[in-house]
Amino acid sequence: MTKSEKPETSRAYRPATTLVHGGSLRSQFGEMSEAMFLTQGFLYPSMEAAEARFKGEDPGYIYGRFSNPTTSMFEQRVAMLEGAESARATATGMAAVTASLLGQLKAGDHVVSPKALFGSCRYVIEELLPRFGVASTLVDGADLDQWRAAMRPNTKTCFLESPTNPQLEIIDIAAVAEIAHKAGASLVVDNVFATPLLQSPLKLGADCVVYSSTKHMDGQGRALGGVIVASEAFIQAHIHNFLRQTGPAISPFNAWIMLKGLETLPVRLMGQQRNAVTIADFLGSHPMVERVLYPTRKDHPQHALAMRQMSGGGNVVAFDVKDGKEGAFRFGNALSIVKISNNLGDAKSLLTHPATTTHQRIGQAARAESGISEGMLRLSCGLEDVEDLLDDLEAALKAVG
């Protein structure tokens, strides 16, 4: 690589340009598309060079579990989009969540988190961390007084999703960050529903942001991945060595898939969001729908906060159909275009019934406490023609009744 071919990181481009060019690293061959470096290891020109590499005196690559040129491009591009100093990619979104917490915590520490969490995130907070001596307190995420009351002298970090999965509850990130920092704790935000294009948690005071890049960043159902974004100091203190030693590394092939997905993220997300707005309004006026949750609708419980904190509502709509689980199942089974899947952020419209899939293991009482009814459905709006989607939903709603 020549000096003229160093990664493009110096200029502050707008998001769409950053997602096409940010962090690009070209070899001596001048390839158009980012190269895929499918290698476990790297060679050193001398024994002295190998020693310097392992001491950190030479910034080159060592081993695929540590870093890789393709992975580095993906990390740099996401960091630039987020307006952050650094990022680290992981094998999955849950690997990013787990590493962002375990990298900070030790026995005797305490974590505060909302009750409204993705099922796997709630497992990490409620069941995994206590095995290692880390206590946790779950609060009503919208109640700032509960956040304040939950803080202890040993509270090390707070973790939240906003919007939450699947209720689309909006949590005041800036306010929670202030509460956490006043108590000497950090704040980690799962920003997967909003994406970096619709919400910037670091600018709102968060210390670390995590994503499942499996969702919108890939956006076409092809590969798994995750990413942790933060300041260089945070990454070095809590994330870098943890990932090196424990090994939840993303494959270079998957990192390349994510790079290609990022190029079209703005176009896809805006199209999906337009469909979501239209569909939310349609569902909101239908007699077989009891409730619709979408952040930018005026009837959303945290509408004002959503409008202040986000630049758009995203592509996910949550709604309750009549007749509980039976009605929800009749609805899902009557769909033609919309597919049944627990994924989201895809070019295809996808529907899931959280009570029996993503949140089934937390139990009925916890679901009810979090506002997940037996009739709730989560719709991830895709890129199909919205009129075809409306026809499909209308036909399915007739089956409910």
N, C-alpha and C positions, 0 to 999 in steps of 0.2 A: 504494500500500500504506500503510495507516495503522499507527500504533504498535501497535494491538491485533492487527494481522495480520502481525507480524514472524515470521520462521521460529521454529518450536518447537525450541529448542536448549538451553534453560536447565535443564530438569529431567532428573534421572537416572532414566529409566523402566527397567523390566525389558525384556529383548530383544523379546518379542512385541509389546509396546506401542510400543516404539521403531520397529519395522518397519512399523507402521501409521501412526504420527503423526510420527516424527522428521524434522526439517528441513522440514516442510510450509511452503510459502510461497503465500499466496493473494492474488490481485489484488483490485481494488476490487469485482469481481463476486461474490466469496465462493463460488467454485466448490467443489463437494464433492471431486471428483477433481483431482489435481494438474494444472495447466495445461501444455499442450505449446506451447512458444514456438519455432515453426519460422521462425526468422529468421537471416540471416547477420550482419546488422549492427544497430546501435542508433543512435538519434538523440540529439543533445545540444541543450540549450536555448540555448546560446550558444557562441561561439568559446572564451571563457574556460573554460567547463565542459568542452569537449573537451580543452583543454590540461591542465586539472586531472586529468581522467580518465586521460590517458596518463602523467602524472607520478606517478600513484598517490596523489594527494591526495584524489581522489573515488573511493570504492569501487564505483562503478557499472560496468555492462557496456560493453565496447568492440566486441568482434567474436566471432562464433560459434566461431572456432578457439581463442579464449582461454578463454571461459566463456559460460554461458547459464543463465538462471534454472531451467530444467528440470534441466539437468545439475548445477547447484549443489545442488538438492534431493536428487538421488541421491547425490552426494558426501557431503553432510552426514549423510544417513541412515546410510550405511555407516560413516562415521567415528564416529557416536554408538554404533552397534552394536559396533564394535571397541573402543570406549573410547579413541579417538584424538583428537588435536586437529585433524587435517586429512586430506583425501583428494583425489585427482584422478582423474577418470574418463578412460578411453582407449577407442579404437575396438575393441580386442580384448584378450584376456588376454595374448597374446604381446607386444602393444604395451606393456602394463604391465610385463611382465618386462624387456623390452629397455630401456625408459626408466628403470626403477629401477636398472639397471646402468650404462648409458651416461651417465646424468646425474651419476654419481659418478666416472667413470673417465677417465683420460687415458693417452697413450702412456707406457710405462714402469711402469704399475701392474700389479698381480698379483691374481688372483681364485682362491679355493679353493672347490670345489664337490664334491658326491658324484658317483660314477659313475652312480648310480641317479637318472636324470632323464628327464623327458618328452623325446621326440626333438627337438622344436624348441628346448627350453631347452638341451639338450646342444649343438645346433648353434650357438646364440649363444655359449656358453661356449668351445667347442672350435674353432670355425671363424670366427665373425664377429669376436669381440673381438681375436683375434691379428692380423687385418687392420689394426687400428688401433694395434698395438703394445702390446696388453694381454695378458700371459701368463696362463696358467691351470694349475692343478694339480687333478686329479681324485683323490678319496680314497674309501675305503670309509666311507660315511657313518656307520655304526654303530661304527666304531673311533675313539674320541676321540684315541688316540695318533697316528693318521694325520693328524687335523686339526692337532694341535699341531706335528707334524713338518713339515707343509706350509707353515706360516706363514713369511713372509719379511719383511724390513724394508719392502719396497714393497707388501705385501699391503694392498689398499685395502678389499676387501669379500669376504664369504662369501655364497654363495647356496645354498639347499637347498629341497627339497620334503619335507613330512612330513604325512601318509603319502605315500610316493613313488608315482609312476605308472609301471607298473601293479603293482609288486611289493608295495605297501602296507607297505614298510619304514618303521619309526618311527625318527626321528633325535632325539636328545636336544637339543632347541632351547635350553634353559637352559644346558647345558654348552657347546654350540658358541658361544653368545653370549658366554659368559665367556672362552672361548679367543680369539674374534675381538677382543673389546674389550681384552684384555690385550695383543694385538699391535697395537692402534691401528686395527683395522679395524671395519667395520660388518657387520651381518647382515641379509640380505634373505630372507624366508621366503615361499614359494608355499604358501598355505594352502587351496587350492581344494578338495581332497578333504574336509577337515574342516569347512570353512566357519567363519565367526565364532561359530557357535552351539556347536560342539564343541571348539574349540581357540582359545586367545588368545595368539598368538606374541609380541605386544608385552608382555604381562604376564610372559612367560617370558624377556624380555630382548632380543628382536629389535628392530631399529631401523626396519624397514620391512616391510610385508606386502603381497603382491600377490594379486590374484584374476582369474580369468577369470569375469566375471559372466555370460558365455554359459551357464555350467553351472547350478549350483543357484539363483543369484539370479534369473535368468530362469526356468529350470526347466521350460519348456514348448516349447523348440525354436524360438523365434521370432526372436531377435535376437542379434547379437554385441556384446560389450562387455568392458571390463576396468576395474580400479580399483586405485590405489596408495594405501595408508594408512600414515600416519606422524605424527610430531610436526610442528608448524608449522615449527619450525626446519629439520628435515630436508627437508620439502617445499620451503621457500623456497630452501634452499641447493642442492638437487640436482634437483628435479623441476619446479617451477613454470615457470621460464624455458625449460628444455629442451622441455617440451611446447608452450609458446607458440610457440617458434621453429621446431620441427620438424613440428608439426601432426598428431599421431595422435589427433585429437579424436573423441570419441563423438558420434554424431548425437543431436540432442534427442529424436527419435522413439525411438531405442533406449534412451536414458536414461529416458524415460517408461515404456517396457516394463519396464525393470529396477525402477523404483519400484513398479509394479503387482505384479511378481514378489516383491519383498521382503515385501509384505504377507502373503503366504501361505507364506513360507519355513519357519517353524517347523512348521506343520501338515504340509507336504509332506515335509520332511526326517525328521521323527519317524516318519511312515508308511513312508517308504522304508527307514529304518533298521530298523524292526521286521521288514519283509520280508527285509532283508539278513541279519539274525541267524538267522531261521528257515531261509533258503536255505543259509547257510554251514554250519549244523548238518546239514542234509540232504545237502549235497555231501560233507561230511566223513565220512559213514558209507557212502557209495556205493562199490561195488567198482570202478567204472570211473573213479573220480577218484583220482589219485595224491597230490595235495596241495591243501590249502585254505589260503588266507591271508586272515584277517580280524582286525583289531586286537584285538578284545575276546575272541577265542577263546584258551583257555589254551595251545593248541599253537602260537600265533603266536610267532616268535622273540623279539620285543620286547614280549611281552604285559604285563609288569610296567610298562615304560615307558609303553606306551599307556594303561594304566589310571591312571597318575599324571599324564599330560600331556593326555589327552583326556577329555571327558565322555561320549563315545559312539564307536562304531566307524564311523559313516557308512553310506553306501548302496552302497559298491563292494566286491565280493567278487572276489578273484583265485583261480584254481584251475587245476590241470594235469589234463588228461584223458589216458587211456592212448592209445598209438599216435601220439604226437607230432602233427605238422601234419595228417596224414591224419585222425587221430581228432578233432582240433579242428575241422576243416572238416566232417566228417560230423556232428558235434554241432551246429554252427552252422546248417548247411543243413537240419537236421531240425526246427528250432524253428518254432513257429507264432506264439505271442504275443510272445515276445522278438524284437526286431528287431536286425538287424546294422547297427551304426553306430559310428563312432569318437567320438561325443559321449558325455557322461555328465551325471548330475544331472537328467535329464529325468523327467517324470511317467510316461513310457513306459520299460519295461525295455529296455536296450540292451546288446548284446554286441559285443566286438571281439577280434580276434586280433592282439595287439601286434606279434608278430614279423613280420607281413606288412603292417602298417598304420602305427601311430603310431611304431614303433621300427624299421621296416625299414631306414631309411637309415643307422643307426649301425653296421650290419654284424653278422654272426653272432658274431664273437669278443667284441665289446663287449656284445652281448645276453647271451651265456653268462656273462660276467664279472659282469653285473648281475643274474643270476638269472632272465632271461626265456627260458624254454624254448620249443621249437617247439609244445609241447602246452598252453602257458599261454593262458588266456582271461580277459578282464576283463569282469565283469558289473556294470553299473550298474542296481541294482534300482529299479523304478518303483513306481507306486501301484496296480497291479492287485491283485486278490484273490490272496493268497499261495497259496491252494490251487490256483488256476488256473496260477500260475507253477510250482509244484511238479510239477503234471501235465505241463506243457510241458517242463520240464527232465528229468523222468523218461523221457519219450518220446525226447528227444534223446540221452540217455545210452544208451538201448537201441541207438540207431543207431551209437554208437561201437564197441560190441562186435559 
